[in-house]
Amino acid sequence: MRVVPIPVREDNYAYILIDQASRKAAAVDPYDVPKVTAIAQELGVQIVATLTTHHHFDHSGGNKLDVGFEQLSGLRIQNSSQAARYPSAVVYGGSDQVPALSRLVKDNDEFTIGDNTHIRLVVNWVDFLNSCLATPCHTQDSICYYVTDKTKTAQPGCVFTGDTLFIAGSGRFFEGTGDEMNRALKYLSTLPDSTIVYNGHEYTAGNLAFAKSVDPTNSAVLRLEDLVKKNHSTTGLTTIGDEKEWNVFMRLTSDAVRSAAGALKDTPENQIMDALRNKKNNFRG
């Protein structure tokens, strides 16, 4: 299993997920299809699937566009569709709002790419009795894809988190609540600590600044600061275990986070999450 990050737009990431034994691959949120196609050709892999984390255009916009120029959101984008370039590729996604969808997926669905690359879907959260509850937050159809290599059990798995989990941050609650995001991040925290995080945007520097304002004495935040100084692109360099140490949205019970959110002794976590998100939305550090 190999993951190749591909920067697109101003700060988005697309990815190519490669099953090295078969040389088959999946494109994750392939917004810029010509760029993704060119890199796939350089790598000598065959795109057989598209993994869409949610329906927002900057993630699903490459799934189905007419060849040529499209005028969308004030931007002129030269693109051709993933469906047109790869007509036999399966397009996975969480709702029929995903363009060119050919397989609707739900929590804990599983499938493989090529011979050995195994994928389990994480649709935001389950409760502590392992009862699957597909609840949205950033969008109604947000999907995280947890990936492992069946033949390389010592190799850490990885998770494509779209706009649910960012490095040291979380997505905005466009279609959900603080309670739902709290459950989503708790669900992701049940993955092995060694799980590598591939997120949807390069927001780490801004998230670091916010984390320092909330939790300035946390040694893990200082470790993240060193990572940011040394790397322009941070996706794929951190793990779920790291997030549990430095991501303030995953540390709602810590004294520093509760204080920053103005929490009282009996303030529930969903209210702390809402307060923290509002604070981040207005942060200008």
Secondary structure, DSSP 8 states (H G I E B T S, - for coil): -EEEEEEETTTEEEEEEEETTTTEEEEES-SSHHHHHHHHHHHT-EEEEEE-S-S-HHHHTTTS--SEEEEETTEEEEE--HHHH-TTSEEEESSTTSTT--EE--TT-EEEETTTEEEEEE-EEE-TT--EEE--SSSTT--EEEEEETT-TTS--EEEEETTEETTEE---TTS-HHHHHHHHHHHTTS-TT-EEEESB--HHHHHHHHHHH-TT-HHHHHHHHHHHH-S--TTS-BHHHHHHH-GGG-TTSHHHHHHTT--TT--HHHHHHHHHHHHHT---
